[in-house]
């Protein structure tokens, strides 16, 4: 996958789908979506250890309207990270190529180091609920018959030195959730495939 950059972007917001293919273009950063640093400013592992929490209970909550990726352990909110979403962030994902981040509750299928996106944590999309919604919408004529449900949605980082792609607050993926590399590194060790859960809300 080759990286392409929009010549007019002064902040060099990526014009590349986080998971699959180049975008046609990326819009200007949206100031209303500008994000701040994770709070509190202590490593997640240190917080879990100092509070004697069970790391196996970690779960994530993604608020799409606020561009916030929240980490809960034993029902305590420990950290909040800035995030960006699919290029069309409003609304649930309907089908492949609509550039939307799916909403709902998901597990994880796998995780790995990624040559371009630092690390990639594969979200369990489509799951049973995703398929139910997809078939219902297709039956109602909201999705063209030729469309596929899509897949390969994940949480990932950015190319080295490109954290400003997150700080700018402009959504640019094709449906993935992108974080700064250091933030991905913090959550990565605690994700248990088949057990850890994430809720994504509008």
C-alpha positions as CSV (number, residue, x, y, z in Angstrom):
1,X,0.0,0.0,0.0
2,X,1.5,3.3,-1.1
3,X,1.1,6.5,0.9
4,X,-0.2,9.5,-0.9
5,X,-0.5,13.0,0.6
6,X,-2.9,15.8,-0.4
7,X,-0.8,18.7,-1.7
8,X,-3.0,21.3,-0.1
9,X,-2.8,20.0,3.4
10,X,-0.5,22.2,5.5
11,X,-0.8,19.9,8.5
12,X,-0.2,16.9,6.4
13,X,-3.3,15.1,7.6
14,X,-3.2,11.7,6.0
15,X,-5.2,10.9,2.9
16,X,-4.6,7.2,3.3
17,X,-7.2,4.7,4.6
18,X,-6.0,3.4,7.9
19,X,-6.6,-0.2,6.9
20,X,-6.8,-0.7,3.2
21,X,-6.5,1.9,0.3
22,X,-5.8,5.5,-0.5
23,X,-8.6,8.1,-0.1
24,X,-9.4,10.4,-2.9
25,X,-8.8,13.4,-0.7
26,X,-8.9,14.5,2.9
27,X,-10.7,17.6,4.2
28,X,-9.1,20.3,6.2
29,X,-8.7,19.7,9.9
30,X,-11.9,20.4,11.9
31,X,-11.0,22.7,14.9
32,X,-14.1,21.6,16.7
33,X,-12.7,18.1,16.8
34,X,-9.3,19.2,18.1
35,X,-8.2,16.8,20.8
36,X,-6.0,17.0,23.9
37,X,-3.5,14.7,25.6
38,X,-4.4,11.6,27.5
39,X,-5.5,12.3,31.1
40,X,-4.1,11.5,33.6
41,X,-0.6,11.8,32.2
42,X,0.7,8.6,33.7
43,X,1.4,5.3,32.0
44,X,-1.6,3.0,31.9
45,X,0.5,0.1,33.3
46,X,1.6,2.2,36.2
47,X,-2.0,3.3,37.0
48,X,-3.2,-0.3,36.9
49,X,-0.4,-1.5,39.2
50,X,-0.6,1.4,41.7
51,X,-4.3,1.0,42.1
52,X,-4.0,-2.8,42.4
53,X,-6.6,-3.3,39.6
54,X,-7.2,-6.5,37.6
55,X,-5.9,-5.8,34.1
56,X,-7.9,-8.6,32.7
57,X,-11.1,-6.5,33.3
58,X,-9.9,-3.7,30.9
59,X,-12.5,-2.5,28.5
60,X,-12.7,0.5,26.0
61,X,-15.4,3.1,25.3
62,X,-15.1,5.2,22.1
63,X,-17.3,8.3,21.9
64,X,-17.4,9.2,18.3
65,X,-18.8,12.7,18.8
66,X,-16.0,13.6,21.2
67,X,-13.2,11.7,19.5
68,X,-12.3,10.2,22.8
69,X,-11.0,6.7,23.4
70,X,-11.6,5.8,27.1
71,X,-10.0,3.0,29.1
72,X,-11.9,1.5,32.0
73,X,-10.6,-1.1,34.4
74,X,-12.9,-2.7,37.0
75,X,-15.5,0.0,36.0
76,X,-13.0,2.8,36.8
77,X,-12.1,5.3,34.1
78,X,-8.3,5.3,34.1
79,X,-7.3,7.2,30.9
80,X,-8.7,9.0,28.0
81,X,-6.8,9.3,24.7
82,X,-7.5,11.5,21.6
83,X,-8.6,9.5,18.5
84,X,-9.8,10.0,15.0
85,X,-12.3,8.0,13.0
86,X,-13.5,7.2,9.5
87,X,-13.6,10.1,7.1
88,X,-17.4,10.2,7.5
89,X,-17.7,9.9,11.2
90,X,-21.5,10.5,11.7
91,X,-23.6,7.4,11.7
92,X,-23.1,3.6,11.9
93,X,-21.2,1.7,9.2
94,X,-23.6,0.4,6.5
95,X,-21.3,-1.2,4.0
96,X,-17.8,-1.5,2.7
97,X,-16.4,1.7,1.4
98,X,-18.7,4.1,3.2
99,X,-15.8,5.3,5.3
100,X,-17.7,5.1,8.5
101,X,-16.6,3.7,11.9
102,X,-19.0,0.9,13.0
103,X,-21.0,1.4,16.2
104,X,-21.8,-1.2,18.7
105,X,-20.0,-3.6,21.1
106,X,-17.1,-5.5,19.7
107,X,-14.4,-7.9,20.8
108,X,-11.0,-8.3,19.1
109,X,-9.8,-11.0,16.6
110,X,-6.0,-10.5,16.7
111,X,-3.3,-8.0,17.2
112,X,0.1,-7.5,15.6
113,X,3.0,-5.1,14.9
114,X,2.3,-3.3,11.6
115,X,5.0,-2.0,9.3
116,X,3.1,1.2,8.4
117,X,0.6,1.7,11.1
118,X,2.8,0.9,14.1
119,X,0.4,-1.7,15.6
120,X,-2.9,-3.1,14.4
121,X,-5.6,-4.5,16.7
122,X,-8.2,-6.2,14.6
123,X,-11.8,-5.4,15.8
124,X,-14.3,-8.2,15.6
125,X,-16.4,-6.5,12.8
126,X,-18.6,-7.7,11.4
127,X,-20.0,-9.6,14.4
128,X,-23.5,-11.1,14.7
129,X,-25.1,-7.8,15.5
130,X,-23.3,-6.1,12.6
131,X,-24.7,-8.8,10.2
132,X,-28.2,-8.5,11.7
133,X,-28.2,-4.7,11.1
134,X,-26.7,-5.1,7.6
135,X,-29.4,-7.7,6.5
136,X,-32.2,-5.6,7.9
137,X,-31.0,-2.4,6.2
138,X,-30.6,-4.3,2.9
139,X,-34.1,-5.7,3.2
140,X,-35.4,-2.1,3.7
141,X,-33.6,-0.9,0.6
142,X,-31.1,1.2,2.6
143,X,-28.1,-0.7,1.2
144,X,-27.8,-1.5,-2.5
145,X,-27.9,-5.3,-3.2
146,X,-24.4,-5.4,-4.7
147,X,-22.8,-3.9,-1.5
148,X,-20.7,-6.0,0.9
149,X,-20.7,-5.5,4.7
150,X,-16.9,-4.8,4.7
151,X,-14.4,-5.7,7.4
152,X,-10.8,-5.3,8.5
153,X,-11.7,-2.6,11.0
154,X,-9.0,-2.0,13.6
155,X,-7.4,0.2,16.2
156,X,-4.0,1.4,15.0
157,X,-1.3,4.1,15.2
158,X,0.3,6.3,12.6
159,X,3.5,6.3,10.6
160,X,6.5,7.3,12.7
161,X,6.6,11.0,13.5
162,X,3.0,11.6,12.4
163,X,1.2,12.1,15.7
164,X,0.0,15.4,14.5
165,X,-2.4,13.5,12.3
166,X,-4.2,12.7,15.5
167,X,-3.7,16.1,17.2
168,X,-5.3,17.9,14.2
169,X,-8.6,16.2,15.0
170,X,-9.5,15.6,11.3
171,X,-11.0,12.2,10.6
172,X,-9.2,10.4,7.8
173,X,-9.5,6.6,8.0
174,X,-11.8,4.3,6.1
175,X,-13.5,3.2,9.3
176,X,-10.6,2.4,11.7
177,X,-9.9,4.1,15.0
178,X,-6.5,5.8,15.0
179,X,-4.5,6.8,18.1
180,X,-1.0,8.2,18.7
181,X,1.6,5.5,18.6
182,X,2.5,5.9,22.3
183,X,-1.2,5.5,23.2
184,X,-1.6,2.3,21.1
185,X,1.5,1.0,22.9
186,X,-0.1,1.6,26.3
187,X,-3.3,-0.4,25.6
188,X,-1.7,-3.1,23.3
189,X,-0.3,-5.4,26.1
190,X,-3.6,-5.5,28.0
191,X,-5.8,-6.5,25.1
192,X,-6.8,-10.2,25.4
193,X,-8.1,-11.5,22.0
194,X,-11.5,-13.1,22.5
195,X,-12.1,-11.4,25.9
196,X,-11.4,-7.7,25.9
197,X,-14.4,-5.6,24.7
198,X,-14.9,-2.2,23.2
199,X,-18.1,-0.1,22.9
200,X,-18.4,2.5,20.2
201,X,-21.2,5.0,20.5
202,X,-22.3,7.9,18.3
